[in-house]
């Protein structure tokens, strides 16, 4: 009898420890993730590596091993601003000025591990994140040089990204060629608004890009993938990428124009299955892959917060942290498999968790 009581008490203690560790651990584990990135995903020169392992194999985004992306730098800078950590931001700013940014405001979208640029293109969405972080940092820490750098980047985009009506995905400076396509998930409303306020994007261009978001027509409940700048032809993917979808929805929500149809689909998936898959069929609305992504849940958190939907945000958070290592060597890292992970799946959750904490939605 005594043995049974002791076992029961032990089970209760273990359950409570697990519960309260999960509840109290938001601050500690975000530090674990930050430390994981610094320890395993930072090159010797301070640039952020895309993968832990230094492989020569190109992934689907044409990135290999320890190469560094402007995408990663932008997310890291936004995280440091959200956290209010000036030391992280100052180091990120040093990396931007030393390796990614040219004197005229061009940002290389990818660097080799040693910091050398082997590409001649930049990426609209990454540039927008970086300028947003710089403008916010200028205001937060009263550092004029951050705003001046954002203006330099904005002036370059104004000169080279524009077509007659909209900005497009990238500029290739070697061939002096601007992309003829704009991906809907690249329309970062907050960053574009800051550029508009600083007169770094023509008002007509800003209004047109904003209209693309507000007037985006759903097909089978999903947002379009891209629009051709010349023909205005809108394209939809038969295999729907859910990170793209959530980003479009997030920016729509920032314009107070979110789609109830898409929101209902996401909510029903989370309620029924407790998860969102990486890709869905446009025709059947059923998942066509088995994988999930911590980054997808991170963006879902930010979307739910924009909708003021705490239940959905915490559903996404609880599923997201299921992918986080809690023990041993890679503690704090997300989606680590066979000793490797993609930095995107670590930076977006880190940013999302910090945003949740700042809003008081986590203990």
Buried (B, 14 or more C-beta within 10 A) or exposed (E): EEEEEEEEEEEEEEEEEEEEEBEEBBEEBBEBBBEBBEBBBBBEEBBBBBBBBEEEEEEEEEBBBBBBBBBBBBBBBBBBBBBEBBEBBBBBBEBBEEBBBBEEBBBBBBBBBEBEBEBBBBBBBBBBBBBBBBBBBBEBEEBEEBBEBBBBBBBBBBEBBBBEBBBBBBBBBEEEEBBEBBBBBBBBBBBBBBBBEBEBBBEEBBEBBBEBBEEBEBBBBBBBBBBEBEEEEBEBBEEBBBBBBBBBBBBBBBBEBBBEEBBEBBBEBBEEEEBBBBBBBBEEEEBBEEEBBBBBBBBBBBBBBBBEBEEBBBBBBEBBBEBBBBEEEBBBBBBBEEEBBBBBBBBBBBBBBBBBBEEEBBE
